[in-house]
């Protein structure tokens, strides 16, 4: 584990010689580590839409490079606005996508058209590096919370701190460190005994395929569980805290995250288990107050619910059906957890309450 990130791999990096970026194809994990080179805005759009890259911070950074690539061909005002809108439409829920693209548009619009592509590429690189630093600082602010709970729970030899997480908010979802996993990685590096319960996170199994893979790579003790096991574990004292990431947080502290997060928050509330959300301030959407009414929830393909990908004993990766042929299926990709169920938001600027006044003060300090 390096000082800069818990993994020597970067999910997003500039290709040697420039003019393209290289990403980890997350659809191939955990069975195969594969990389894909994105050299056109169309390739970036496809990678975001088809979840070659996923996770709000990583989507934002990748999209920034996509707009920079588009400006290499046409950097006029009309093309700038059209390409930004087109990239935003690739995934509608995570606010980092729009945040990064709007930031690039504001940055290059005052410049002559001939200077825009280079300036956009430089800013995309800066956004990627900022993400690593932001997530590192989220971990630094979250670590004292873990230490405090560990002290109260009597954590020590034979009794680890028991953390439950949902989906993948690790370094695979960011440019480095991860959001929800950053405090975990830093606690592990500091020698705090801990154990992570990893939700499988149907339907795309990002917990089973991504979180379990990266925790294993880092040597963090963990156990994979079915999504519906979380409440049972909490009832029996097997969870000391829940920590998740987020795709969008409203002005009053409602949290939009991978489908099933709300159910974990309800179970945590009923069992007195702290429920923390790791939130880069780029994920805060001050324009939205009511998460249930105003956050667009992406509805993905029904086939993600009716089928599964897995590796056979012979090593072949196959898709199999798990429902009767022709079964209708709904596939909302995210849900919204009301602010009242969130114990605190862990940001790069500190730990804050999930309420409007605290978030307003946070944005004012930024």
C-alpha positions as CSV (number, residue, x, y, z in Angstrom):
1,X,0.0,0.0,0.0
2,X,1.6,3.2,-1.1
3,X,1.4,6.6,0.5
4,X,-0.6,8.0,-2.4
5,X,-3.1,5.2,-2.8
6,X,-3.9,1.8,-1.5
7,X,-3.1,0.2,-4.8
8,X,-0.3,0.6,-7.4
9,X,-3.0,0.5,-10.1
10,X,-4.9,3.5,-11.3
11,X,-8.4,3.1,-12.7
12,X,-7.8,6.1,-14.9
13,X,-4.4,7.3,-16.3
14,X,-3.2,9.2,-19.3
15,X,-1.8,7.1,-22.0
16,X,1.9,7.4,-22.8
17,X,2.3,10.2,-25.4
18,X,-1.1,11.8,-24.5
19,X,-4.2,11.9,-26.7
20,X,-5.9,9.1,-24.8
21,X,-6.6,7.7,-21.4
22,X,-6.3,4.1,-20.1
23,X,-9.0,2.7,-17.8
24,X,-9.6,-0.5,-16.0
25,X,-12.5,-2.4,-17.6
26,X,-14.5,-3.0,-14.5
27,X,-16.9,-5.3,-16.3
28,X,-14.1,-7.9,-16.5
29,X,-13.4,-8.0,-12.7
30,X,-12.9,-10.0,-10.6
31,X,-12.2,-12.8,-13.1
32,X,-9.8,-10.8,-15.3
33,X,-7.8,-7.6,-15.0
34,X,-8.3,-5.8,-18.3
35,X,-7.6,-2.3,-19.5
36,X,-9.2,-0.2,-22.2
37,X,-7.8,2.7,-24.1
38,X,-10.2,5.6,-24.7
39,X,-9.0,7.8,-27.5
40,X,-12.2,9.5,-28.7
41,X,-15.1,11.2,-27.0
42,X,-17.4,8.4,-28.3
43,X,-15.2,5.8,-26.5
44,X,-15.5,7.8,-23.3
45,X,-19.3,8.1,-23.6
46,X,-19.5,4.3,-24.2
47,X,-17.2,3.5,-21.3
48,X,-19.4,5.6,-18.9
49,X,-22.8,4.4,-20.3
50,X,-21.8,0.7,-20.3
51,X,-20.0,0.8,-16.9
52,X,-16.5,0.1,-18.1
53,X,-15.9,2.9,-15.6
54,X,-18.3,3.5,-12.8
55,X,-18.4,5.3,-9.4
56,X,-19.3,9.0,-9.2
57,X,-15.8,10.4,-8.8
58,X,-14.3,8.2,-11.5
59,X,-17.1,9.0,-13.9
60,X,-16.6,12.7,-13.4
61,X,-12.8,12.6,-14.1
62,X,-13.2,10.3,-17.1
63,X,-15.9,12.6,-18.6
64,X,-13.6,15.6,-18.2
65,X,-11.0,13.8,-20.4
66,X,-13.9,12.9,-22.8
67,X,-14.7,16.6,-23.3
68,X,-11.1,17.5,-23.7
69,X,-10.8,14.9,-26.5
70,X,-13.9,16.3,-28.2
71,X,-12.4,19.8,-28.2
72,X,-9.5,18.5,-30.2
73,X,-11.8,18.2,-33.2
74,X,-14.1,21.1,-32.7
75,X,-13.6,23.7,-29.9
76,X,-16.3,26.2,-30.9
77,X,-19.0,27.3,-28.5
78,X,-21.7,25.2,-30.1
79,X,-19.6,22.1,-30.0
80,X,-18.5,22.8,-26.5
81,X,-22.1,23.0,-25.2
82,X,-23.4,20.1,-27.3
83,X,-20.6,17.7,-26.3
84,X,-20.9,18.5,-22.7
85,X,-24.7,17.9,-22.7
86,X,-24.1,14.6,-24.6
87,X,-21.6,13.3,-22.1
88,X,-23.8,14.3,-19.2
89,X,-26.6,12.1,-20.6
90,X,-24.4,9.0,-20.4
91,X,-25.4,8.4,-16.8
92,X,-28.1,10.7,-15.2
93,X,-27.9,10.1,-11.5
94,X,-24.3,10.8,-10.3
95,X,-23.8,14.5,-10.0
96,X,-20.0,14.4,-10.4
97,X,-20.5,13.8,-14.1
98,X,-22.2,17.2,-14.5
99,X,-19.9,18.9,-12.0
100,X,-16.7,18.0,-13.8
101,X,-18.1,18.9,-17.3
102,X,-19.5,22.2,-16.0
103,X,-16.2,23.0,-14.5
104,X,-14.4,22.4,-17.8
105,X,-16.9,24.5,-19.7
106,X,-16.5,27.4,-17.4
107,X,-12.7,27.1,-17.5
108,X,-12.3,27.1,-21.3
109,X,-15.2,29.3,-22.5
110,X,-13.3,32.6,-22.0
111,X,-10.3,31.2,-24.0
112,X,-9.8,31.4,-27.8
113,X,-11.0,28.2,-29.5
114,X,-7.4,27.2,-30.4
115,X,-6.4,27.1,-26.8
116,X,-9.4,25.2,-25.4
117,X,-8.4,21.6,-26.0
118,X,-5.1,21.9,-24.3
119,X,-6.5,23.8,-21.4
120,X,-9.3,21.2,-21.0
121,X,-6.8,18.4,-21.0
122,X,-4.7,20.0,-18.3
123,X,-7.8,20.6,-16.1
124,X,-9.0,17.1,-16.6
125,X,-5.6,15.9,-15.3
126,X,-6.0,18.3,-12.3
127,X,-9.4,17.0,-11.5
128,X,-8.0,13.4,-11.5
129,X,-5.2,14.4,-9.1
130,X,-7.5,16.4,-6.9
131,X,-9.7,13.3,-6.6
132,X,-6.9,11.3,-5.1
133,X,-6.1,14.0,-2.6
134,X,-9.8,14.5,-1.7
135,X,-10.3,10.8,-1.0
136,X,-7.1,10.6,1.1
137,X,-8.4,13.5,3.2
138,X,-11.8,11.8,3.6
139,X,-9.9,8.8,5.1
140,X,-8.0,11.1,7.4
141,X,-11.2,12.6,8.7
142,X,-13.0,9.3,9.0
143,X,-10.2,7.5,10.8
144,X,-10.8,9.2,14.2
145,X,-14.5,8.0,13.9
146,X,-13.4,4.4,13.5
147,X,-10.9,4.8,16.3
148,X,-13.5,6.2,18.6
149,X,-16.0,3.4,17.9
150,X,-13.2,0.9,18.3
151,X,-12.3,2.2,21.7
152,X,-16.0,2.1,22.8
153,X,-16.4,-1.4,21.5
154,X,-13.3,-2.8,23.1
155,X,-11.6,-3.6,19.9
156,X,-8.3,-5.5,20.2
157,X,-6.7,-8.9,19.6
158,X,-9.5,-11.3,18.7
159,X,-12.1,-8.6,18.5
160,X,-11.9,-6.5,15.3
161,X,-13.9,-3.4,14.4
162,X,-16.8,-4.7,12.3
163,X,-17.6,-2.5,9.3
164,X,-20.4,-3.1,6.8
165,X,-20.3,-1.5,3.4
166,X,-22.5,-1.6,0.3
167,X,-21.7,-1.6,-3.4
168,X,-18.2,-0.4,-4.3
169,X,-17.0,3.0,-3.0
170,X,-13.4,1.9,-3.2
171,X,-10.4,3.0,-5.3
172,X,-12.0,1.3,-8.3
173,X,-14.8,3.9,-8.1
174,X,-12.4,6.8,-7.9
175,X,-9.0,7.8,-9.1
176,X,-7.4,6.7,-5.8
177,X,-8.2,5.6,-2.2
178,X,-12.0,5.4,-2.7
179,X,-14.5,7.2,-0.5
180,X,-16.1,4.8,1.9
181,X,-13.0,2.6,1.9
182,X,-10.5,5.4,2.5
183,X,-11.0,5.3,6.3
184,X,-10.9,1.5,6.2
185,X,-7.6,1.5,4.3
186,X,-6.1,4.0,6.6
187,X,-7.3,2.2,9.7
188,X,-5.8,-1.0,8.3
189,X,-2.5,0.7,7.6
190,X,-2.5,2.1,11.1
191,X,-2.8,-1.4,12.6
192,X,-6.4,-1.1,13.8
193,X,-7.9,-4.6,13.8
194,X,-11.0,-4.6,11.5
195,X,-13.2,-6.8,9.5
196,X,-15.4,-5.7,6.6
197,X,-18.7,-7.2,5.7
198,X,-19.1,-6.8,1.9
199,X,-22.6,-6.7,0.5
200,X,-22.8,-8.5,-2.8
201,X,-24.9,-5.6,-4.2
202,X,-27.2,-7.1,-6.8
203,X,-28.0,-6.8,-9.6
204,X,-24.5,-5.9,-10.9
205,X,-22.6,-7.5,-7.9
206,X,-20.2,-4.6,-7.5
207,X,-19.6,-5.6,-3.9
208,X,-18.8,-9.2,-4.8
209,X,-16.9,-8.5,-7.9
210,X,-15.1,-5.2,-7.0
211,X,-15.1,-4.4,-3.3
212,X,-14.1,-8.0,-2.3
213,X,-11.4,-8.0,-5.0
214,X,-9.8,-4.8,-4.0
215,X,-10.0,-5.5,-0.2
216,X,-8.3,-8.8,-1.0
217,X,-5.6,-7.1,-3.0
218,X,-4.9,-4.8,0.0
219,X,-5.0,-7.6,2.5
220,X,-8.0,-6.2,4.5
221,X,-9.9,-9.0,6.3
222,X,-13.4,-9.2,4.8
223,X,-16.4,-11.5,4.3
224,X,-18.9,-11.5,1.4
225,X,-22.5,-11.6,2.4
226,X,-25.9,-11.5,0.6
227,X,-27.5,-8.1,0.5
228,X,-30.3,-9.2,2.8
229,X,-28.0,-10.4,5.5
230,X,-27.1,-6.9,6.8
231,X,-30.1,-6.5,9.1
232,X,-29.5,-9.9,10.6
233,X,-25.9,-9.1,11.3
234,X,-26.8,-5.9,13.0
235,X,-29.4,-7.6,15.2
236,X,-26.7,-9.9,16.5
237,X,-24.1,-7.2,17.2
238,X,-21.9,-8.2,14.3
239,X,-21.8,-4.6,12.8
240,X,-20.2,-1.7,14.6
241,X,-20.7,0.8,11.9
242,X,-21.9,1.1,8.3
243,X,-20.0,3.3,5.8
244,X,-21.1,3.8,2.2
245,X,-20.3,6.2,-0.6
246,X,-22.7,8.4,-2.5
247,X,-23.6,9.5,-6.0
248,X,-25.4,12.7,-5.1
249,X,-26.2,14.5,-1.8
250,X,-29.0,17.1,-1.6
251,X,-28.8,20.5,0.0
252,X,-30.6,19.1,3.1
253,X,-28.5,16.0,3.4
254,X,-30.5,13.3,1.6
255,X,-28.1,10.7,0.1
256,X,-28.5,9.0,-3.3
257,X,-26.5,5.8,-3.6
258,X,-26.6,2.3,-5.1
259,X,-29.9,0.6,-4.7
260,X,-30.3,-1.1,-1.3
261,X,-28.5,1.6,0.6
262,X,-31.8,2.9,2.1
263,X,-32.6,-0.6,3.5
264,X,-29.1,-0.7,5.2
265,X,-29.8,2.7,6.7
266,X,-33.2,1.6,8.0
267,X,-31.7,-1.5,9.6
268,X,-28.8,0.6,11.1
269,X,-31.3,3.1,12.6
270,X,-33.4,0.3,14.1
271,X,-30.3,-1.3,15.7
272,X,-28.5,1.8,16.9
273,X,-25.6,1.3,14.5
274,X,-23.9,4.5,13.2
275,X,-24.5,5.0,9.5
276,X,-21.8,7.1,7.8
277,X,-21.6,8.5,4.3
278,X,-18.3,9.3,2.7
279,X,-19.0,12.4,0.6
280,X,-16.6,14.4,-1.6
281,X,-18.0,17.9,-1.7
282,X,-18.1,17.5,-5.5
283,X,-21.0,15.1,-4.9
284,X,-23.1,17.7,-3.1
285,X,-25.8,19.1,-5.3
286,X,-27.0,22.4,-3.7
287,X,-29.6,22.9,-6.4
288,X,-31.6,19.9,-5.2
289,X,-33.4,19.9,-1.8
290,X,-35.8,16.9,-2.0
291,X,-33.9,13.8,-3.0
292,X,-37.0,11.7,-3.4
293,X,-38.7,14.2,-5.7
294,X,-35.8,15.7,-7.6
295,X,-33.0,13.2,-8.2
296,X,-33.4,11.3,-11.4
297,X,-33.0,7.6,-10.7
298,X,-31.4,5.7,-13.5
299,X,-33.4,2.7,-14.7
300,X,-31.0,0.2,-16.2
301,X,-31.7,-2.9,-18.4
302,X,-33.9,-5.6,-17.1
303,X,-31.3,-8.2,-18.2
304,X,-29.1,-7.1,-15.3
305,X,-31.7,-8.5,-13.0
306,X,-32.7,-11.6,-14.9
307,X,-29.2,-12.8,-15.7
308,X,-25.8,-13.2,-14.0
309,X,-22.2,-13.3,-15.2
310,X,-19.9,-15.8,-13.5
311,X,-16.9,-18.1,-14.0
312,X,-17.3,-21.8,-14.5
313,X,-15.1,-24.4,-12.9
314,X,-13.4,-24.7,-16.3
315,X,-12.5,-21.0,-16.1
316,X,-15.0,-19.8,-18.8
317,X,-16.9,-16.6,-18.0
318,X,-20.5,-17.0,-19.0
319,X,-23.9,-15.3,-18.6
320,X,-26.7,-17.4,-17.2
321,X,-30.4,-16.8,-16.8
322,X,-31.8,-16.9,-13.2
323,X,-35.4,-16.2,-14.0
324,X,-38.0,-17.8,-16.3
325,X,-37.7,-16.7,-19.9
326,X,-39.7,-13.6,-20.6
327,X,-40.0,-12.5,-17.0
328,X,-40.5,-8.7,-16.7
329,X,-38.0,-7.1,-14.4
330,X,-37.5,-3.6,-13.1
331,X,-34.0,-2.3,-12.4
332,X,-33.7,1.0,-10.6
333,X,-30.0,1.5,-10.0
334,X,-30.1,3.9,-7.0
335,X,-32.3,4.8,-4.1
336,X,-32.4,7.8,-1.7
337,X,-31.7,7.6,2.0
338,X,-33.3,10.5,4.0
339,X,-30.9,12.7,5.9
340,X,-32.6,11.7,9.2
341,X,-31.0,8.2,8.9
342,X,-27.5,9.5,8.2
343,X,-25.3,9.7,11.3
344,X,-22.7,12.0,9.6
345,X,-21.2,12.9,6.3
346,X,-17.4,12.4,6.1
347,X,-16.0,14.9,3.7
348,X,-12.5,16.1,2.7
349,X,-13.1,19.2,4.8
350,X,-14.2,17.3,7.9
351,X,-17.2,15.4,9.4
352,X,-20.5,17.3,9.2
353,X,-24.1,16.7,10.1
354,X,-26.5,15.7,7.3
355,X,-28.6,18.8,7.4
356,X,-29.1,22.0,5.5
357,X,-27.3,24.4,7.8
358,X,-24.2,22.2,8.2
359,X,-24.0,21.7,4.4
360,X,-24.5,25.4,3.7
361,X,-21.6,26.2,6.1
362,X,-19.5,23.5,4.4
363,X,-20.0,25.1,1.0
364,X,-19.3,28.6,2.4
365,X,-16.0,27.4,3.8
366,X,-15.1,25.9,0.4
